Amino acid sequence: MQVSTIRRGVRPTATVPTSAVQRLGDRLRGRRPGQVVHGLKTLIAALLAWGVVAPWAPGGRPYLAVATALLLVNASTVYQSVTKAVQSVVARVTGLILALATARLLGATAAAVAVIVVIAVLVGPRRTSDDRLQIASTAVIALAATAADPVGSLLSPALQTLAGAAVGLAVNALVLPPLYLDESDSAVRDLAHAMGALLHDMGTGLARRQLTTKAHTWLHRARSLDKRLSHAEERVRQADESLRWNTRCAAQSRRRDATHSEAFSALRGVSLQVRGIARTLADNAHDHHPGHHLGHQFLDRYAETLQLAGKAVQGFVAPAAAPGSPETAPRERLRGAIDGALAWHDTMTDLIGRGTLTKPGAWHVYGSLMTDVERLLADLDRADPR
């Protein structure tokens, strides 16, 4: 027989499920600060829209204002919140007017719905399909209410839309407006390091006589740079846009430096040269013509040039060296790489002029490789990301 350990007259107390509380705490701690700020802004916008519109909304239900505020406070940038506010207000007011006109002519019938769809989708604004669909959906939803109370059903939703748009825009613009400078910085640096690493690896491979075995891999890596390039371009565009009308960035003169837009423009040109070098090396590695093979003398010097170019590309986005630091400044390393490439170009020109190249039949390959690396270094030299 089992003896109960619960004393008579004493009710057992309910225990709090600590595991659920711990999981919730861990989940909240795992959130990034940006996510927490975004959640608080969304909550502030929803409560503020409700508090402002509820006193005069029909039945005290300002759902349209709250929905509009949530839409705009979740815009990725202040500039987008402004443009979305204008588009949302125009689209919804247009839909309400369309519903009012259709209800007066045809009533709340299937024919009215058909007319709304045809006008909104086929005859509406051609900029984006979202605008047309928003006009149509707003008109269909408001159709029944418009038939019952034409003026009230048009005025109240329009005012709620305006109020919600104002609340969402104000919260997004004033409460820690979003910036994407860190994402832009990281994407541009990642692109530069990937291109620099590829150039350095190509130089090392040429020095070790691995052209035939690794040329295809280099070309594949060069083509895969397109994904990093697209990612960096989107991040830089988003960072530039996040600075427009942003109260956190009063110093507009630092705009380009902050987003690395000039550095990205230079790297976009560099990526074309990197891909050209990899393509030329891959074509030469599979060229079976005996007179088109690159000579060892050229490969040795070109390998050194590619390694210098790789360091220059990576140093292009490196932070400036601190005053008095023994480390060579990135700009000086870049200048050294350019001077080295130009010196090698003079050497090659002299060898060709004297006819001492061991394999003159490969001159079209020499010219292509030298042109690409010179353009690469010239693009870096002309640009000044700082």
C-alpha positions in Angstrom: 0.0 0.0 0.0 1.3 3.5 -0.9 1.2 6.2 1.7 0.3 9.7 0.6 2.8 12.4 1.4 0.3 15.2 1.1 -1.0 16.4 4.5 -4.8 16.5 4.9 -6.2 20.0 4.9 -3.4 21.5 2.9 -4.0 22.1 -0.8 -1.0 21.5 -3.1 0.3 24.7 -4.6 0.6 24.9 -8.4 4.1 25.0 -9.6 5.1 27.4 -12.4 6.4 25.5 -15.5 10.0 26.8 -15.2 11.0 25.1 -18.4 8.6 27.2 -20.5 9.7 30.4 -18.8 13.3 29.5 -19.4 12.7 28.8 -23.0 10.9 32.1 -23.4 13.8 33.9 -21.7 16.4 32.1 -23.9 14.4 33.0 -27.0 14.2 36.7 -26.0 17.9 36.8 -25.1 18.7 35.3 -28.5 17.1 38.1 -30.3 19.3 40.8 -31.8 19.0 44.3 -30.6 17.6 45.4 -34.0 14.8 42.8 -33.7 13.9 44.1 -30.3 13.8 47.7 -31.4 11.7 46.7 -34.4 9.2 44.9 -32.2 8.9 47.8 -29.9 8.3 50.2 -32.8 5.6 48.0 -34.1 3.9 47.9 -30.7 4.2 51.7 -30.3 2.7 52.3 -33.7 -0.2 49.9 -33.2 -1.1 51.4 -29.7 -0.7 55.0 -30.8 -2.9 54.5 -33.9 -5.5 52.8 -31.8 -5.4 55.6 -29.2 -5.6 58.4 -31.7 -8.3 57.0 -34.0 -10.5 55.0 -31.6 -12.3 58.0 -30.0 -13.8 59.1 -33.3 -13.9 55.8 -35.3 -17.3 54.2 -35.9 -18.0 51.8 -33.1 -14.6 52.6 -31.6 -12.9 50.1 -34.0 -10.0 51.8 -35.8 -8.8 48.6 -37.5 -8.0 50.2 -40.8 -5.8 52.9 -39.1 -3.9 50.2 -37.1 -3.3 48.1 -40.2 -2.0 51.1 -42.2 0.3 52.1 -39.3 1.7 48.6 -39.1 2.3 48.5 -42.8 4.3 51.8 -42.8 6.2 51.3 -39.6 7.5 48.0 -41.0 9.0 49.7 -44.1 12.7 49.0 -44.4 13.7 52.7 -44.6 12.2 56.1 -43.8 12.2 56.9 -47.5 10.2 53.7 -48.2 7.7 54.5 -45.5 7.0 57.9 -47.1 6.5 56.4 -50.6 4.4 53.6 -49.2 2.3 56.1 -47.3 1.5 58.1 -50.4 0.8 55.0 -52.4 -1.4 53.4 -49.7 -3.5 56.5 -49.2 -3.9 57.1 -52.9 -4.8 53.5 -53.6 -7.3 53.2 -50.7 -9.0 56.5 -51.4 -9.3 55.6 -55.1 -10.8 52.2 -54.1 -13.3 53.9 -51.8 -14.4 56.4 -54.5 -14.7 53.5 -57.0 -16.8 51.6 -54.5 -19.1 54.6 -54.0 -19.6 55.3 -57.7 -20.2 51.6 -58.4 -22.7 51.2 -55.6 -24.8 54.2 -56.7 -25.0 52.8 -60.3 -25.3 49.1 -59.7 -25.8 48.5 -56.0 -24.0 45.9 -53.9 -24.3 43.2 -56.6 -22.1 40.8 -58.5 -22.1 43.1 -61.5 -20.7 45.9 -59.3 -17.8 43.5 -58.2 -17.1 42.7 -61.8 -17.0 46.3 -62.8 -14.6 47.1 -59.9 -12.2 44.3 -60.9 -12.2 45.4 -64.5 -11.7 49.0 -63.8 -9.1 48.6 -61.0 -7.0 45.7 -62.6 -7.3 46.5 -66.3 -7.7 50.3 -66.4 -6.0 51.3 -63.2 -2.4 52.6 -62.7 0.2 50.7 -64.6 3.2 51.3 -62.3 2.8 48.2 -60.1 0.4 45.4 -59.8 0.2 45.9 -56.0 -1.4 49.3 -56.5 -4.1 47.9 -58.7 -4.8 45.0 -56.4 -5.0 47.3 -53.4 -7.5 49.5 -55.2 -9.6 46.5 -56.2 -9.5 44.9 -52.7 -10.4 48.1 -50.9 -13.3 48.8 -53.3 -14.7 45.3 -53.0 -14.5 45.3 -49.2 -16.1 48.8 -49.0 -18.8 48.0 -51.5 -21.5 46.8 -49.0 -20.8 49.5 -46.5 -20.9 52.1 -49.2 -24.3 51.0 -50.4 -25.7 51.4 -46.9 -24.1 54.7 -45.9 -22.4 56.3 -48.9 -20.9 59.4 -47.3 -19.9 57.9 -43.9 -18.4 54.8 -45.4 -16.2 56.9 -47.6 -15.1 59.6 -45.1 -14.3 57.4 -42.1 -12.0 54.9 -43.9 -10.2 57.7 -45.7 -9.5 59.5 -42.5 -8.4 56.3 -40.8 -6.0 55.6 -43.6 -4.5 59.1 -43.3 -4.2 58.9 -39.5 -2.7 55.4 -39.6 -0.2 56.5 -42.3 0.8 59.5 -40.3 1.3 57.5 -37.1 3.3 54.7 -38.9 5.5 57.3 -40.7 6.2 59.3 -37.6 7.2 56.3 -35.5 9.4 54.9 -38.2 11.1 58.3 -38.7 11.5 59.3 -35.1 12.0 56.1 -33.1 15.5 54.9 -34.1 15.0 55.1 -37.8 16.6 52.0 -39.5 20.1 52.2 -40.9 22.0 49.5 -42.9 25.5 50.8 -42.8 27.0 47.8 -41.1 25.4 45.5 -43.6 26.7 47.6 -46.5 30.2 47.7 -44.9 30.2 43.9 -44.4 29.0 43.1 -47.9 31.6 45.3 -49.6 34.4 44.0 -47.5 33.3 40.4 -48.2 33.3 41.1 -51.9 36.8 42.6 -51.8 38.2 39.8 -49.7 36.8 37.2 -52.1 38.2 38.8 -55.2 41.6 39.4 -53.5 41.8 35.8 -52.3 41.0 34.6 -55.9 43.7 36.8 -57.4 46.2 35.7 -54.7 45.3 32.0 -55.3 45.7 32.4 -59.1 49.1 34.0 -58.6 50.2 31.2 -56.2 49.0 28.5 -58.6 50.8 30.1 -61.5 54.0 30.2 -59.5 53.6 26.5 -58.7 52.9 25.6 -62.4 49.3 24.5 -61.5 47.6 26.3 -64.5 46.3 23.2 -66.1 44.9 21.6 -63.0 43.4 24.7 -61.3 42.3 27.0 -64.2 38.8 25.5 -64.3 38.4 26.0 -60.5 39.6 29.6 -60.8 37.0 30.3 -63.5 34.2 28.8 -61.5 35.2 31.0 -58.5 35.3 34.1 -60.7 31.8 33.4 -62.1 30.5 32.8 -58.6 31.5 36.4 -57.7 28.3 37.5 -59.4 26.3 36.4 -56.4 28.5 38.4 -54.0 28.4 41.3 -56.3 24.6 41.3 -56.5 24.4 41.0 -52.7 26.7 43.9 -52.1 24.9 46.0 -54.6 21.6 45.5 -52.9 23.1 46.2 -49.5 24.8 49.4 -50.7 21.5 50.6 -52.3 19.6 49.9 -49.2 22.2 51.7 -47.1 22.1 54.8 -49.4 18.3 54.7 -49.2 18.3 54.4 -45.4 20.1 57.7 -45.1 17.4 59.6 -47.0 15.4 61.8 -44.6 16.9 59.9 -41.7 17.0 61.9 -38.5 20.0 59.9 -37.3 22.2 61.1 -40.1 22.3 64.8 -40.2 25.8 64.9 -41.7 24.8 64.2 -45.4 28.4 64.9 -46.5 29.5 61.5 -45.1 26.9 59.6 -47.1 29.1 58.0 -49.7 31.9 57.2 -47.2 29.4 55.6 -44.8 27.8 53.3 -47.4 31.0 52.4 -49.4 29.1 53.3 -52.6 32.3 54.5 -54.4 34.3 51.5 -53.2 31.6 49.2 -54.6 31.6 51.0 -57.9 35.3 50.4 -58.2 35.0 46.8 -57.1 32.3 46.2 -59.7 34.7 47.2 -62.4 37.5 45.1 -60.8 35.2 42.0 -60.8 35.1 42.2 -64.7 38.9 42.2 -64.9 39.2 39.3 -62.4 36.7 37.3 -64.4 38.6 38.2 -67.6 41.9 37.0 -66.2 40.4 33.7 -65.0 38.7 33.2 -68.4 41.9 33.8 -70.3 43.9 31.5 -68.1 41.3 28.8 -68.4 41.2 29.1 -72.2 45.0 29.0 -72.4 45.2 25.9 -70.1 43.0 24.0 -72.6 44.6 25.4 -75.8 46.5 22.6 -77.4 48.3 24.8 -79.9 52.0 24.4 -79.1 52.8 28.0 -79.9 50.2 29.5 -77.6 51.5 28.2 -74.3 52.7 30.8 -71.8 56.4 30.9 -71.1 57.7 30.3 -67.6 59.4 33.7 -67.5 56.1 35.4 -68.0 54.2 33.2 -65.6 56.7 33.8 -62.8 56.4 37.6 -63.1 52.6 37.6 -63.7 52.1 35.4 -60.7 53.9 38.0 -58.6 51.7 40.7 -60.1 48.5 38.8 -59.3 49.5 38.3 -55.7 50.2 42.0 -55.4 46.9 42.8 -57.0 45.1 40.5 -54.6 46.7 42.4 -51.6 45.7 45.7 -53.2 42.1 44.7 -53.6 41.8 43.5 -50.1 43.6 46.6 -48.8 41.3 48.8 -50.8 38.5 48.5 -48.2 40.8 48.0 -45.2 40.6 50.7 -42.4 43.1 53.4 -42.6 46.2 52.7 -40.5 46.4 54.6 -37.2 48.9 57.5 -37.1 52.3 56.3 -36.1 51.5 52.7 -36.8 54.4 50.6 -38.2 51.9 48.8 -40.5 52.1 50.1 -44.1 49.0 52.0 -45.1 46.6 50.3 -47.5 47.0 53.2 -50.0 50.8 52.7 -50.0 50.4 49.0 -50.6 48.1 49.7 -53.5 50.6 52.2 -54.9 53.3 49.6 -54.6 51.2 47.0 -56.5 50.5 49.5 -59.3 54.1 50.5 -59.6 55.2 46.9 -59.7 52.7 46.1 -62.5 53.8 49.1 -64.5 57.5 48.1 -64.1 56.7 44.6 -65.4 54.8 46.1 -68.3 57.9 48.0 -69.3 60.0 44.9 -69.0 57.6 42.9 -71.2 57.5 45.7 -73.8 61.3 45.7 -73.9 61.5 41.9 -74.3 59.0 41.9 -77.1 60.8 44.8 -78.8 64.1 42.9 -78.8 62.4 39.7 -79.8 63.7 37.8 -76.8 60.4 36.2 -75.7 60.7 32.5 -75.8 57.1 32.0 -77.1 56.1 35.0 -79.2 53.1 33.0 -80.6 51.3 33.6 -77.3 51.4 37.3 -77.5 47.6 37.7 -77.8 47.4 35.9 -74.4 50.1 38.1 -72.9 48.3 41.2 -74.1 44.9 40.1 -72.7 46.3 39.2 -69.3 48.4 42.4 -69.0 45.5 44.6 -70.1 43.1 43.1 -67.5 45.5 43.5 -64.6 46.5 47.0 -65.6 42.8 48.0 -65.8 42.2 46.4 -62.4 44.9 48.3 -60.7 44.0 51.6 -62.5 40.3 51.3 -61.3 41.6 50.9 -57.7 44.0 53.8 -58.2 41.4 56.2 -59.5 38.8 55.5 -56.8 39.2 56.8 -53.3 36.6 55.1 -50.9 37.7 57.2 -47.9 
